[in-house]
């Protein structure tokens, strides 16, 4: 982003990052063989949870879910690689 974020945008960004980190931690708690099921639960939860006051269209919800899941998978992969570099287990 080239423009400066407002305080509200900064708080929203931090909330999304915290959510991604919490979800990545939960996914990593599952055995590798069960991770796709964990991703599926997160995905379905995102699409189900859409408060009406947010006024989000179906297309916007699907777009957000796709991006969130992409970011989540990337974060899980990053954490796994980081643990491997340090000699830990994922």
C-alpha positions as CSV (number, residue, x, y, z in Angstrom):
1,X,0.0,0.0,0.0
2,X,1.3,3.4,-0.9
3,X,-1.1,5.6,1.0
4,X,-1.0,6.0,4.8
5,X,-3.5,3.9,6.7
6,X,-6.0,5.5,9.1
7,X,-6.1,4.4,12.7
8,X,-9.2,2.4,12.0
9,X,-7.6,0.7,9.1
10,X,-4.5,-0.1,11.2
11,X,-6.7,-1.6,13.9
12,X,-8.6,-3.7,11.3
13,X,-5.3,-4.9,9.8
14,X,-4.0,-5.9,13.2
15,X,-7.2,-7.7,14.0
16,X,-7.0,-9.7,10.7
17,X,-3.3,-10.6,11.3
18,X,-4.1,-11.7,14.9
19,X,-7.0,-13.8,13.6
20,X,-4.8,-15.4,11.0
21,X,-2.2,-16.2,13.6
22,X,-4.7,-17.8,15.9
23,X,-6.2,-19.9,13.1
24,X,-2.7,-21.0,11.9
25,X,-1.9,-22.1,15.5
26,X,-5.1,-24.2,15.6
27,X,-4.3,-25.7,12.1
28,X,-0.8,-26.6,13.2
29,X,-2.1,-28.3,16.3
30,X,-3.8,-30.9,14.0
31,X,-1.8,-33.8,12.7
32,X,-0.8,-33.2,9.1
33,X,-3.2,-35.9,8.0
34,X,-6.1,-33.8,9.4
35,X,-5.1,-30.4,8.3
36,X,-7.3,-30.2,5.2
37,X,-10.3,-31.0,7.4
38,X,-9.2,-28.1,9.7
39,X,-8.9,-25.8,6.7
40,X,-12.4,-26.8,5.6
41,X,-13.8,-26.0,9.0
42,X,-12.3,-22.5,8.9
43,X,-13.5,-21.9,5.3
44,X,-17.0,-22.9,6.0
45,X,-17.0,-20.8,9.2
46,X,-16.0,-17.7,7.3
47,X,-18.7,-18.2,4.7
48,X,-21.4,-18.8,7.4
49,X,-20.4,-16.0,9.7
50,X,-21.5,-12.8,8.0
51,X,-23.4,-10.4,10.2
52,X,-26.1,-8.6,8.3
53,X,-24.9,-5.2,9.6
54,X,-21.7,-5.7,7.6
55,X,-23.8,-5.5,4.4
56,X,-21.4,-7.9,2.5
57,X,-22.6,-9.5,-0.7
58,X,-22.2,-13.2,-1.5
59,X,-19.4,-12.4,-4.0
60,X,-17.6,-10.2,-1.4
61,X,-17.8,-13.0,1.2
62,X,-16.5,-15.6,-1.2
63,X,-13.6,-13.3,-2.2
64,X,-12.7,-12.6,1.4
65,X,-12.8,-16.3,2.2
66,X,-10.5,-17.1,-0.7
67,X,-8.0,-14.5,0.3
68,X,-8.1,-15.4,4.0
69,X,-7.6,-19.1,3.2
70,X,-4.7,-18.3,0.9
71,X,-3.1,-16.1,3.6
72,X,-3.8,-18.8,6.2
73,X,-2.1,-21.5,4.1
74,X,0.9,-19.3,3.4
75,X,1.3,-18.5,7.1
76,X,1.0,-22.2,8.1
77,X,3.7,-23.0,5.5
78,X,5.9,-20.2,6.8
79,X,5.6,-21.4,10.4
80,X,6.3,-25.0,9.4
81,X,9.4,-23.9,7.5
82,X,10.6,-21.7,10.3
83,X,10.2,-24.6,12.8
84,X,12.2,-26.9,10.5
85,X,15.0,-24.4,10.2
86,X,15.2,-24.2,14.0
87,X,15.1,-28.0,14.3
88,X,11.6,-28.2,15.8
89,X,8.7,-30.2,14.5
90,X,5.6,-29.0,12.8
